[in-house]
């Protein structure tokens, strides 16, 4: 009886179908794996930030904030120790985070001796936080960018605390005082 049942099942056809299904599934699996791996690689390459961001310390790694910005790569973080930094800072690289280590009460960027009209010029999509920013014609100038300016004290700028031209600037948690004008915004 068992022999009669087994003779009814076409064993050769069963194994041929199984082999075809196996190779089809294996081929589909390989193709899906290649697509997934390609997607991961492309997302890393196209990412606006590096896969491995560095942290740069001022003044340990570089003596000035501007020197740290110049040496930084996309996605790096610059941490600034307490002190007064008499300089103008031009943030010209995308996706940097520049922040003070201990807050605006003890970390100052003083633009009084600089040649530029601004204390901080931010023409990128970067973040500046935790500083007292003072004594430029403009505290922070942003042009055609989307920076985040957070938790700063902008004080004693000759003209304007923030000057934004054609920017989508995010200003949050800042104290702006002692400037002739708080914010000026115009579109190019």
PyMOL CGO cylinders between C-alpha atoms (Angstrom):
from pymol import cmd
from pymol.cgo import CYLINDER

trace = [
    CYLINDER, 0.00, 0.00, 0.00, 2.81, 2.40, 0.80, 0.3, 1, 1, 1, 1, 1, 1,
    CYLINDER, 2.81, 2.40, 0.80, 4.48, 1.47, -2.44, 0.3, 1, 1, 1, 1, 1, 1,
    CYLINDER, 4.48, 1.47, -2.44, 1.27, 2.28, -4.31, 0.3, 1, 1, 1, 1, 1, 1,
    CYLINDER, 1.27, 2.28, -4.31, 1.07, 5.73, -2.67, 0.3, 1, 1, 1, 1, 1, 1,
    CYLINDER, 1.07, 5.73, -2.67, 4.71, 6.51, -3.41, 0.3, 1, 1, 1, 1, 1, 1,
    CYLINDER, 4.71, 6.51, -3.41, 4.31, 5.47, -7.00, 0.3, 1, 1, 1, 1, 1, 1,
    CYLINDER, 4.31, 5.47, -7.00, 1.54, 8.06, -7.36, 0.3, 1, 1, 1, 1, 1, 1,
    CYLINDER, 1.54, 8.06, -7.36, 3.89, 10.95, -6.39, 0.3, 1, 1, 1, 1, 1, 1,
    CYLINDER, 3.89, 10.95, -6.39, 6.11, 11.97, -9.28, 0.3, 1, 1, 1, 1, 1, 1,
    CYLINDER, 6.11, 11.97, -9.28, 9.35, 12.21, -7.29, 0.3, 1, 1, 1, 1, 1, 1,
    CYLINDER, 9.35, 12.21, -7.29, 11.44, 13.46, -10.21, 0.3, 1, 1, 1, 1, 1, 1,
    CYLINDER, 11.44, 13.46, -10.21, 9.05, 16.38, -10.83, 0.3, 1, 1, 1, 1, 1, 1,
    CYLINDER, 9.05, 16.38, -10.83, 8.97, 17.17, -7.11, 0.3, 1, 1, 1, 1, 1, 1,
    CYLINDER, 8.97, 17.17, -7.11, 12.77, 17.53, -6.91, 0.3, 1, 1, 1, 1, 1, 1,
    CYLINDER, 12.77, 17.53, -6.91, 12.96, 19.54, -10.13, 0.3, 1, 1, 1, 1, 1, 1,
    CYLINDER, 12.96, 19.54, -10.13, 10.32, 21.98, -8.84, 0.3, 1, 1, 1, 1, 1, 1,
    CYLINDER, 10.32, 21.98, -8.84, 12.12, 22.24, -5.49, 0.3, 1, 1, 1, 1, 1, 1,
    CYLINDER, 12.12, 22.24, -5.49, 15.43, 23.01, -7.22, 0.3, 1, 1, 1, 1, 1, 1,
    CYLINDER, 15.43, 23.01, -7.22, 13.82, 25.71, -9.36, 0.3, 1, 1, 1, 1, 1, 1,
    CYLINDER, 13.82, 25.71, -9.36, 12.12, 27.27, -6.33, 0.3, 1, 1, 1, 1, 1, 1,
    CYLINDER, 12.12, 27.27, -6.33, 15.38, 27.17, -4.38, 0.3, 1, 1, 1, 1, 1, 1,
    CYLINDER, 15.38, 27.17, -4.38, 17.34, 28.94, -7.14, 0.3, 1, 1, 1, 1, 1, 1,
    CYLINDER, 17.34, 28.94, -7.14, 14.59, 31.50, -7.66, 0.3, 1, 1, 1, 1, 1, 1,
    CYLINDER, 14.59, 31.50, -7.66, 14.48, 32.28, -3.93, 0.3, 1, 1, 1, 1, 1, 1,
    CYLINDER, 14.48, 32.28, -3.93, 18.28, 32.43, -3.76, 0.3, 1, 1, 1, 1, 1, 1,
    CYLINDER, 18.28, 32.43, -3.76, 18.42, 34.81, -6.74, 0.3, 1, 1, 1, 1, 1, 1,
    CYLINDER, 18.42, 34.81, -6.74, 15.72, 37.07, -5.28, 0.3, 1, 1, 1, 1, 1, 1,
    CYLINDER, 15.72, 37.07, -5.28, 17.50, 37.04, -1.90, 0.3, 1, 1, 1, 1, 1, 1,
    CYLINDER, 17.50, 37.04, -1.90, 20.81, 38.05, -3.48, 0.3, 1, 1, 1, 1, 1, 1,
    CYLINDER, 20.81, 38.05, -3.48, 19.18, 40.85, -5.47, 0.3, 1, 1, 1, 1, 1, 1,
    CYLINDER, 19.18, 40.85, -5.47, 17.39, 42.19, -2.37, 0.3, 1, 1, 1, 1, 1, 1,
    CYLINDER, 17.39, 42.19, -2.37, 20.62, 42.04, -0.37, 0.3, 1, 1, 1, 1, 1, 1,
    CYLINDER, 20.62, 42.04, -0.37, 22.48, 44.01, -3.05, 0.3, 1, 1, 1, 1, 1, 1,
    CYLINDER, 22.48, 44.01, -3.05, 19.72, 46.64, -3.19, 0.3, 1, 1, 1, 1, 1, 1,
    CYLINDER, 19.72, 46.64, -3.19, 19.68, 46.98, 0.61, 0.3, 1, 1, 1, 1, 1, 1,
    CYLINDER, 19.68, 46.98, 0.61, 23.46, 47.26, 0.83, 0.3, 1, 1, 1, 1, 1, 1,
    CYLINDER, 23.46, 47.26, 0.83, 23.53, 49.81, -2.00, 0.3, 1, 1, 1, 1, 1, 1,
    CYLINDER, 23.53, 49.81, -2.00, 20.87, 51.88, -0.24, 0.3, 1, 1, 1, 1, 1, 1,
    CYLINDER, 20.87, 51.88, -0.24, 22.84, 51.89, 3.00, 0.3, 1, 1, 1, 1, 1, 1,
    CYLINDER, 22.84, 51.89, 3.00, 26.08, 52.87, 1.25, 0.3, 1, 1, 1, 1, 1, 1,
    CYLINDER, 26.08, 52.87, 1.25, 24.39, 55.65, -0.73, 0.3, 1, 1, 1, 1, 1, 1,
    CYLINDER, 24.39, 55.65, -0.73, 22.68, 57.05, 2.37, 0.3, 1, 1, 1, 1, 1, 1,
    CYLINDER, 22.68, 57.05, 2.37, 26.04, 57.22, 4.15, 0.3, 1, 1, 1, 1, 1, 1,
    CYLINDER, 26.04, 57.22, 4.15, 27.74, 58.87, 1.18, 0.3, 1, 1, 1, 1, 1, 1,
    CYLINDER, 27.74, 58.87, 1.18, 24.91, 61.35, 0.61, 0.3, 1, 1, 1, 1, 1, 1,
    CYLINDER, 24.91, 61.35, 0.61, 24.49, 62.15, 4.30, 0.3, 1, 1, 1, 1, 1, 1,
    CYLINDER, 24.49, 62.15, 4.30, 25.05, 65.84, 5.16, 0.3, 1, 1, 1, 1, 1, 1,
    CYLINDER, 25.05, 65.84, 5.16, 27.14, 64.83, 8.12, 0.3, 1, 1, 1, 1, 1, 1,
    CYLINDER, 27.14, 64.83, 8.12, 30.07, 62.50, 8.35, 0.3, 1, 1, 1, 1, 1, 1,
    CYLINDER, 30.07, 62.50, 8.35, 29.66, 59.00, 9.67, 0.3, 1, 1, 1, 1, 1, 1,
    CYLINDER, 29.66, 59.00, 9.67, 32.30, 59.79, 12.27, 0.3, 1, 1, 1, 1, 1, 1,
    CYLINDER, 32.30, 59.79, 12.27, 32.19, 63.36, 13.53, 0.3, 1, 1, 1, 1, 1, 1,
    CYLINDER, 32.19, 63.36, 13.53, 35.05, 64.82, 15.51, 0.3, 1, 1, 1, 1, 1, 1,
    CYLINDER, 35.05, 64.82, 15.51, 34.98, 67.03, 18.57, 0.3, 1, 1, 1, 1, 1, 1,
    CYLINDER, 34.98, 67.03, 18.57, 37.39, 69.97, 18.51, 0.3, 1, 1, 1, 1, 1, 1,
    CYLINDER, 37.39, 69.97, 18.51, 38.27, 71.85, 21.69, 0.3, 1, 1, 1, 1, 1, 1,
    CYLINDER, 38.27, 71.85, 21.69, 39.19, 75.54, 21.89, 0.3, 1, 1, 1, 1, 1, 1,
    CYLINDER, 39.19, 75.54, 21.89, 41.82, 76.44, 23.03, 0.3, 1, 1, 1, 1, 1, 1,
    CYLINDER, 41.82, 76.44, 23.03, 43.20, 72.89, 23.53, 0.3, 1, 1, 1, 1, 1, 1,
    CYLINDER, 43.20, 72.89, 23.53, 43.03, 71.78, 19.86, 0.3, 1, 1, 1, 1, 1, 1,
    CYLINDER, 43.03, 71.78, 19.86, 43.13, 75.26, 18.28, 0.3, 1, 1, 1, 1, 1, 1,
    CYLINDER, 43.13, 75.26, 18.28, 43.82, 78.65, 19.90, 0.3, 1, 1, 1, 1, 1, 1,
    CYLINDER, 43.82, 78.65, 19.90, 40.85, 80.47, 18.34, 0.3, 1, 1, 1, 1, 1, 1,
    CYLINDER, 40.85, 80.47, 18.34, 37.30, 79.64, 17.39, 0.3, 1, 1, 1, 1, 1, 1,
    CYLINDER, 37.30, 79.64, 17.39, 38.01, 80.66, 13.78, 0.3, 1, 1, 1, 1, 1, 1,
    CYLINDER, 38.01, 80.66, 13.78, 41.01, 78.31, 13.58, 0.3, 1, 1, 1, 1, 1, 1,
    CYLINDER, 41.01, 78.31, 13.58, 38.77, 75.48, 14.84, 0.3, 1, 1, 1, 1, 1, 1,
    CYLINDER, 38.77, 75.48, 14.84, 36.09, 76.30, 12.24, 0.3, 1, 1, 1, 1, 1, 1,
    CYLINDER, 36.09, 76.30, 12.24, 38.71, 76.37, 9.49, 0.3, 1, 1, 1, 1, 1, 1,
    CYLINDER, 38.71, 76.37, 9.49, 40.04, 72.94, 10.56, 0.3, 1, 1, 1, 1, 1, 1,
    CYLINDER, 40.04, 72.94, 10.56, 36.62, 71.34, 11.11, 0.3, 1, 1, 1, 1, 1, 1,
    CYLINDER, 36.62, 71.34, 11.11, 34.83, 68.98, 8.76, 0.3, 1, 1, 1, 1, 1, 1,
    CYLINDER, 34.83, 68.98, 8.76, 31.11, 68.76, 8.05, 0.3, 1, 1, 1, 1, 1, 1,
    CYLINDER, 31.11, 68.76, 8.05, 29.28, 67.52, 11.13, 0.3, 1, 1, 1, 1, 1, 1,
    CYLINDER, 29.28, 67.52, 11.13, 32.03, 68.29, 13.66, 0.3, 1, 1, 1, 1, 1, 1,
    CYLINDER, 32.03, 68.29, 13.66, 31.39, 69.80, 17.08, 0.3, 1, 1, 1, 1, 1, 1,
    CYLINDER, 31.39, 69.80, 17.08, 33.53, 72.65, 18.42, 0.3, 1, 1, 1, 1, 1, 1,
    CYLINDER, 33.53, 72.65, 18.42, 33.48, 73.04, 22.20, 0.3, 1, 1, 1, 1, 1, 1,
    CYLINDER, 33.48, 73.04, 22.20, 34.86, 76.32, 23.54, 0.3, 1, 1, 1, 1, 1, 1,
    CYLINDER, 34.86, 76.32, 23.54, 36.29, 76.59, 27.06, 0.3, 1, 1, 1, 1, 1, 1,
    CYLINDER, 36.29, 76.59, 27.06, 35.36, 79.57, 29.27, 0.3, 1, 1, 1, 1, 1, 1,
    CYLINDER, 35.36, 79.57, 29.27, 37.14, 82.82, 28.47, 0.3, 1, 1, 1, 1, 1, 1,
    CYLINDER, 37.14, 82.82, 28.47, 36.97, 85.86, 26.23, 0.3, 1, 1, 1, 1, 1, 1,
    CYLINDER, 36.97, 85.86, 26.23, 37.79, 85.30, 22.58, 0.3, 1, 1, 1, 1, 1, 1,
    CYLINDER, 37.79, 85.30, 22.58, 38.48, 88.59, 20.81, 0.3, 1, 1, 1, 1, 1, 1,
    CYLINDER, 38.48, 88.59, 20.81, 37.82, 87.71, 17.20, 0.3, 1, 1, 1, 1, 1, 1,
    CYLINDER, 37.82, 87.71, 17.20, 35.29, 87.70, 14.42, 0.3, 1, 1, 1, 1, 1, 1,
    CYLINDER, 35.29, 87.70, 14.42, 34.08, 84.22, 13.50, 0.3, 1, 1, 1, 1, 1, 1,
    CYLINDER, 34.08, 84.22, 13.50, 32.98, 83.24, 10.00, 0.3, 1, 1, 1, 1, 1, 1,
    CYLINDER, 32.98, 83.24, 10.00, 31.16, 79.91, 10.01, 0.3, 1, 1, 1, 1, 1, 1,
    CYLINDER, 31.16, 79.91, 10.01, 31.52, 78.80, 6.40, 0.3, 1, 1, 1, 1, 1, 1,
    CYLINDER, 31.52, 78.80, 6.40, 31.20, 75.03, 6.75, 0.3, 1, 1, 1, 1, 1, 1,
    CYLINDER, 31.20, 75.03, 6.75, 27.86, 73.23, 6.92, 0.3, 1, 1, 1, 1, 1, 1,
    CYLINDER, 27.86, 73.23, 6.92, 26.45, 71.37, 9.88, 0.3, 1, 1, 1, 1, 1, 1,
    CYLINDER, 26.45, 71.37, 9.88, 28.95, 72.46, 12.51, 0.3, 1, 1, 1, 1, 1, 1,
    CYLINDER, 28.95, 72.46, 12.51, 27.95, 72.75, 16.14, 0.3, 1, 1, 1, 1, 1, 1,
    CYLINDER, 27.95, 72.75, 16.14, 29.84, 75.50, 17.95, 0.3, 1, 1, 1, 1, 1, 1,
    CYLINDER, 29.84, 75.50, 17.95, 29.03, 75.67, 21.63, 0.3, 1, 1, 1, 1, 1, 1,
    CYLINDER, 29.03, 75.67, 21.63, 30.54, 76.91, 24.83, 0.3, 1, 1, 1, 1, 1, 1,
    CYLINDER, 30.54, 76.91, 24.83, 31.49, 74.39, 27.45, 0.3, 1, 1, 1, 1, 1, 1,
    CYLINDER, 31.49, 74.39, 27.45, 30.13, 76.38, 30.40, 0.3, 1, 1, 1, 1, 1, 1,
    CYLINDER, 30.13, 76.38, 30.40, 27.56, 78.85, 29.07, 0.3, 1, 1, 1, 1, 1, 1,
    CYLINDER, 27.56, 78.85, 29.07, 27.29, 82.50, 28.05, 0.3, 1, 1, 1, 1, 1, 1,
    CYLINDER, 27.29, 82.50, 28.05, 28.03, 83.87, 31.51, 0.3, 1, 1, 1, 1, 1, 1,
    CYLINDER, 28.03, 83.87, 31.51, 31.69, 82.78, 31.24, 0.3, 1, 1, 1, 1, 1, 1,
    CYLINDER, 31.69, 82.78, 31.24, 32.33, 82.41, 27.49, 0.3, 1, 1, 1, 1, 1, 1,
    CYLINDER, 32.33, 82.41, 27.49, 32.44, 85.57, 25.36, 0.3, 1, 1, 1, 1, 1, 1,
    CYLINDER, 32.44, 85.57, 25.36, 33.12, 86.27, 21.71, 0.3, 1, 1, 1, 1, 1, 1,
    CYLINDER, 33.12, 86.27, 21.71, 34.21, 89.92, 21.54, 0.3, 1, 1, 1, 1, 1, 1,
    CYLINDER, 34.21, 89.92, 21.54, 34.20, 91.45, 18.07, 0.3, 1, 1, 1, 1, 1, 1,
    CYLINDER, 34.20, 91.45, 18.07, 35.52, 94.87, 19.12, 0.3, 1, 1, 1, 1, 1, 1,
    CYLINDER, 35.52, 94.87, 19.12, 39.00, 94.50, 17.62, 0.3, 1, 1, 1, 1, 1, 1,
    CYLINDER, 39.00, 94.50, 17.62, 37.96, 92.68, 14.48, 0.3, 1, 1, 1, 1, 1, 1,
    CYLINDER, 37.96, 92.68, 14.48, 38.09, 94.08, 10.97, 0.3, 1, 1, 1, 1, 1, 1,
    CYLINDER, 38.09, 94.08, 10.97, 34.67, 92.76, 10.09, 0.3, 1, 1, 1, 1, 1, 1,
    CYLINDER, 34.67, 92.76, 10.09, 31.32, 94.39, 10.67, 0.3, 1, 1, 1, 1, 1, 1,
    CYLINDER, 31.32, 94.39, 10.67, 29.91, 91.31, 12.42, 0.3, 1, 1, 1, 1, 1, 1,
    CYLINDER, 29.91, 91.31, 12.42, 31.02, 89.30, 15.42, 0.3, 1, 1, 1, 1, 1, 1,
    CYLINDER, 31.02, 89.30, 15.42, 29.70, 86.01, 13.97, 0.3, 1, 1, 1, 1, 1, 1,
    CYLINDER, 29.70, 86.01, 13.97, 28.93, 85.52, 10.28, 0.3, 1, 1, 1, 1, 1, 1,
    CYLINDER, 28.93, 85.52, 10.28, 27.00, 82.29, 9.74, 0.3, 1, 1, 1, 1, 1, 1,
    CYLINDER, 27.00, 82.29, 9.74, 26.30, 81.43, 6.11, 0.3, 1, 1, 1, 1, 1, 1,
    CYLINDER, 26.30, 81.43, 6.11, 25.68, 77.73, 6.70, 0.3, 1, 1, 1, 1, 1, 1,
    CYLINDER, 25.68, 77.73, 6.70, 23.25, 75.38, 8.40, 0.3, 1, 1, 1, 1, 1, 1,
    CYLINDER, 23.25, 75.38, 8.40, 25.20, 75.27, 11.65, 0.3, 1, 1, 1, 1, 1, 1,
    CYLINDER, 25.20, 75.27, 11.65, 24.43, 75.80, 15.33, 0.3, 1, 1, 1, 1, 1, 1,
    CYLINDER, 24.43, 75.80, 15.33, 25.95, 78.45, 17.61, 0.3, 1, 1, 1, 1, 1, 1,
    CYLINDER, 25.95, 78.45, 17.61, 25.05, 78.19, 21.29, 0.3, 1, 1, 1, 1, 1, 1,
    CYLINDER, 25.05, 78.19, 21.29, 26.07, 79.26, 24.76, 0.3, 1, 1, 1, 1, 1, 1,
    CYLINDER, 26.07, 79.26, 24.76, 28.07, 82.47, 24.18, 0.3, 1, 1, 1, 1, 1, 1,
    CYLINDER, 28.07, 82.47, 24.18, 27.97, 86.13, 25.08, 0.3, 1, 1, 1, 1, 1, 1,
    CYLINDER, 27.97, 86.13, 25.08, 28.38, 87.82, 21.70, 0.3, 1, 1, 1, 1, 1, 1,
    CYLINDER, 28.38, 87.82, 21.70, 29.32, 91.49, 21.85, 0.3, 1, 1, 1, 1, 1, 1,
    CYLINDER, 29.32, 91.49, 21.85, 30.84, 94.55, 20.28, 0.3, 1, 1, 1, 1, 1, 1,
    CYLINDER, 30.84, 94.55, 20.28, 30.50, 94.01, 16.53, 0.3, 1, 1, 1, 1, 1, 1,
    CYLINDER, 30.50, 94.01, 16.53, 28.47, 96.26, 14.28, 0.3, 1, 1, 1, 1, 1, 1,
    CYLINDER, 28.47, 96.26, 14.28, 26.18, 93.22, 14.05, 0.3, 1, 1, 1, 1, 1, 1,
    CYLINDER, 26.18, 93.22, 14.05, 26.18, 90.48, 16.67, 0.3, 1, 1, 1, 1, 1, 1,
    CYLINDER, 26.18, 90.48, 16.67, 25.24, 87.66, 14.29, 0.3, 1, 1, 1, 1, 1, 1,
    CYLINDER, 25.24, 87.66, 14.29, 24.85, 88.02, 10.54, 0.3, 1, 1, 1, 1, 1, 1,
    CYLINDER, 24.85, 88.02, 10.54, 23.22, 85.22, 8.55, 0.3, 1, 1, 1, 1, 1, 1,
    CYLINDER, 23.22, 85.22, 8.55, 22.99, 85.14, 4.76, 0.3, 1, 1, 1, 1, 1, 1,
    CYLINDER, 22.99, 85.14, 4.76, 21.08, 82.62, 2.64, 0.3, 1, 1, 1, 1, 1, 1,
    CYLINDER, 21.08, 82.62, 2.64, 21.23, 79.89, 5.26, 0.3, 1, 1, 1, 1, 1, 1,
    CYLINDER, 21.23, 79.89, 5.26, 19.36, 78.20, 8.10, 0.3, 1, 1, 1, 1, 1, 1,
    CYLINDER, 19.36, 78.20, 8.10, 21.51, 78.41, 11.22, 0.3, 1, 1, 1, 1, 1, 1,
    CYLINDER, 21.51, 78.41, 11.22, 20.30, 77.68, 14.73, 0.3, 1, 1, 1, 1, 1, 1,
    CYLINDER, 20.30, 77.68, 14.73, 21.26, 80.40, 17.23, 0.3, 1, 1, 1, 1, 1, 1,
    CYLINDER, 21.26, 80.40, 17.23, 20.46, 79.13, 20.71, 0.3, 1, 1, 1, 1, 1, 1,
    CYLINDER, 20.46, 79.13, 20.71, 20.97, 80.19, 24.34, 0.3, 1, 1, 1, 1, 1, 1,
    CYLINDER, 20.97, 80.19, 24.34, 23.29, 83.16, 23.69, 0.3, 1, 1, 1, 1, 1, 1,
    CYLINDER, 23.29, 83.16, 23.69, 23.48, 86.67, 25.08, 0.3, 1, 1, 1, 1, 1, 1,
    CYLINDER, 23.48, 86.67, 25.08, 23.84, 89.23, 22.27, 0.3, 1, 1, 1, 1, 1, 1,
    CYLINDER, 23.84, 89.23, 22.27, 24.80, 92.55, 23.79, 0.3, 1, 1, 1, 1, 1, 1,
    CYLINDER, 24.80, 92.55, 23.79, 26.42, 95.86, 22.91, 0.3, 1, 1, 1, 1, 1, 1,
    CYLINDER, 26.42, 95.86, 22.91, 26.55, 95.50, 19.14, 0.3, 1, 1, 1, 1, 1, 1,
    CYLINDER, 26.55, 95.50, 19.14, 26.76, 98.92, 17.53, 0.3, 1, 1, 1, 1, 1, 1,
    CYLINDER, 26.76, 98.92, 17.53, 23.81, 98.45, 15.22, 0.3, 1, 1, 1, 1, 1, 1,
    CYLINDER, 23.81, 98.45, 15.22, 21.90, 95.18, 15.24, 0.3, 1, 1, 1, 1, 1, 1,
    CYLINDER, 21.90, 95.18, 15.24, 21.76, 92.02, 17.36, 0.3, 1, 1, 1, 1, 1, 1,
    CYLINDER, 21.76, 92.02, 17.36, 20.77, 89.79, 14.39, 0.3, 1, 1, 1, 1, 1, 1,
    CYLINDER, 20.77, 89.79, 14.39, 21.00, 90.68, 10.71, 0.3, 1, 1, 1, 1, 1, 1,
    CYLINDER, 21.00, 90.68, 10.71, 19.34, 88.05, 8.53, 0.3, 1, 1, 1, 1, 1, 1,
    CYLINDER, 19.34, 88.05, 8.53, 19.29, 88.27, 4.75, 0.3, 1, 1, 1, 1, 1, 1,
    CYLINDER, 19.29, 88.27, 4.75, 17.25, 85.67, 2.91, 0.3, 1, 1, 1, 1, 1, 1,
    CYLINDER, 17.25, 85.67, 2.91, 17.70, 83.21, 5.79, 0.3, 1, 1, 1, 1, 1, 1,
    CYLINDER, 17.70, 83.21, 5.79, 15.52, 80.78, 7.69, 0.3, 1, 1, 1, 1, 1, 1,
    CYLINDER, 15.52, 80.78, 7.69, 17.34, 81.39, 10.94, 0.3, 1, 1, 1, 1, 1, 1,
    CYLINDER, 17.34, 81.39, 10.94, 16.11, 79.73, 14.13, 0.3, 1, 1, 1, 1, 1, 1,
    CYLINDER, 16.11, 79.73, 14.13, 16.59, 82.02, 17.13, 0.3, 1, 1, 1, 1, 1, 1,
    CYLINDER, 16.59, 82.02, 17.13, 15.68, 80.44, 20.45, 0.3, 1, 1, 1, 1, 1, 1,
    CYLINDER, 15.68, 80.44, 20.45, 16.50, 81.01, 24.12, 0.3, 1, 1, 1, 1, 1, 1,
    CYLINDER, 16.50, 81.01, 24.12, 18.68, 84.08, 23.46, 0.3, 1, 1, 1, 1, 1, 1,
    CYLINDER, 18.68, 84.08, 23.46, 18.89, 87.30, 25.45, 0.3, 1, 1, 1, 1, 1, 1,
    CYLINDER, 18.89, 87.30, 25.45, 19.27, 90.33, 23.19, 0.3, 1, 1, 1, 1, 1, 1,
    CYLINDER, 19.27, 90.33, 23.19, 19.97, 93.64, 24.90, 0.3, 1, 1, 1, 1, 1, 1,
    CYLINDER, 19.97, 93.64, 24.90, 21.91, 96.87, 24.56, 0.3, 1, 1, 1, 1, 1, 1,
    CYLINDER, 21.91, 96.87, 24.56, 21.87, 96.91, 20.74, 0.3, 1, 1, 1, 1, 1, 1,
    CYLINDER, 21.87, 96.91, 20.74, 20.51, 99.79, 18.65, 0.3, 1, 1, 1, 1, 1, 1,
    CYLINDER, 20.51, 99.79, 18.65, 18.16, 97.35, 16.93, 0.3, 1, 1, 1, 1, 1, 1,
    CYLINDER, 18.16, 97.35, 16.93, 17.27, 93.76, 17.85, 0.3, 1, 1, 1, 1, 1, 1,
    CYLINDER, 17.27, 93.76, 17.85, 16.69, 92.10, 14.46, 0.3, 1, 1, 1, 1, 1, 1,
    CYLINDER, 16.69, 92.10, 14.46, 16.88, 93.22, 10.86, 0.3, 1, 1, 1, 1, 1, 1,
    CYLINDER, 16.88, 93.22, 10.86, 15.64, 90.88, 8.17, 0.3, 1, 1, 1, 1, 1, 1,
    CYLINDER, 15.64, 90.88, 8.17, 15.54, 91.46, 4.46, 0.3, 1, 1, 1, 1, 1, 1,
    CYLINDER, 15.54, 91.46, 4.46, 15.16, 89.29, 1.37, 0.3, 1, 1, 1, 1, 1, 1,
    CYLINDER, 15.16, 89.29, 1.37, 17.59, 89.43, -1.51, 0.3, 1, 1, 1, 1, 1, 1,
]
cmd.load_cgo(trace, "trace")
